[in-house]
């Protein structure tokens, strides 16, 4: 039994060494990148970082429960490789849109990873009816001024939805006191977090006994932050050209009804599909607009899509 334990310990040390070596190797040129693709595939235990924080608020990693929960999320999100690689690719495209809006509202930059875990940086639809990158419910969106109907749903407008998320988070922070609890409240609601803190007579998120989803929520955010900020450390190898980029575009003001967006799109030398890719908040192939509201419709610059 002792011999087996020693063997396992030695293998574990070798695994950590191998992981460390892999972490410092930069893919560099395309030739090196292709060589790395031929390496044997191995699974390693991940060393826990000495310090982790969310929005400058430290995780109490000396707490065994917190340590194990954090370890779980690092493992799950590191070894779901296809999903993680897609997140790296999409982040390069969408973080430049999200980051300045967070900054404008005084929201810590770490909250961009909340959008990552909410939707995978896609216009996701939840079984409960939440929509878009920030998974905003219909009532919440309307409370914060979004237009939501069969014709137009601004929860799918990344800029406007990010503005709403910022306003919601600021209210949560003012009510709950910390950014960590504000993040948890994005999942469970302000009242949900407040009532649990009171009933369990504790002061912070990490001391709460919570259900599966909310209990993992902040840990998932921190895990994605750690992994996405240290790709080589966690074994992710990619080049700039592997990442997605926003297609440059401009906006067109429309304050009338549009009878047929397919015809409208042709006027800008694009098709209906491309128009909808850039304006997912337009939910039908026409725009009623009986109130003559001013809408800004995004049109891609010429030359980025093949005809």
C-alpha positions, 0 to 999 in steps of 0.5 A: 500500500505504501509503495503504491502511494509513493508511486502515485505521489511520484507520478503526481509530481511528474504531472505537475512538472509536465504541466509547468513545462507545457505552460511556458512553451509558447506556440510561437510560429505556425510550425511550432503550433502544429508540432504541439498539436501532435503531443500526447494528450494527458490529464493533470490535476491543477495547482490552485493559485495562491490568491484569487479574487473577484472585483478585488474581493479575495476568495477565502481559499483557506476555507476547505469548502471554498477551496474544493468548490474553486478546484471543481470549477477550475477543473470543469472549465479547463477540461471542457476544452472545446467550450473554453476555446470558443470562449477565448475566440468570442471574447476577442470579438465581444469584450471590446464592446463590453469593457468600455460600457462597464468602465463608464458605469464604474462596474469592475472589469471582472463582470465581463466574465459574468456574461461569459458564464451566463450565455457563453457570449451568445444570444442564448435563450433560457428555459425561464425566458431570459435572453441575450448575452446578459440573460435578461428577463422580460420584466427586468428589461422593461423595468430598465427601459428596453423595448421588448415585443414580437417585433423588437427585443432589445435584450439582443442588442449587446450595447443596450443590454450591457447598459441594463446589466450595469444599472442592475449591478449598481443597484445590487451593490448599493443594496448588498454591500459587496461586488461578490454579493452583487454578482450572486444576486444577478443569479438569485436576485437581491431579495434572494441573497438578502433573505439567505444572509439574514436567515443563515445569520452570516455576512458574506456569500462564501459562508452561505449554504446555497442551491447548486446554481447560485452556490457555483455561480461566483466560483464559475466566474472566477474560474473563467477569469483565471483561465482566460487570463492565463491560457498557457498556464491551463494548456490552451494554445492559439494564435491571434489569427485563430480568434474571432473579430468584430466586423467593422460597421456603421449605423443607419438611422431609421424612423419609419416602418420597414415593410421588408428587411430582405429588400432593405438589406439589398439596398446596402449590398448585403442580404437578410441573414447578414442584416440579422447577424448584425441586428439580432434585436430585430425579431421579425422580417419587418418593422412596424414602427407606428410611433416613428421611433428612431432606431439605429440599424448596424450595417457592415462595411463593404468587403467583409462578406462574400456575395 
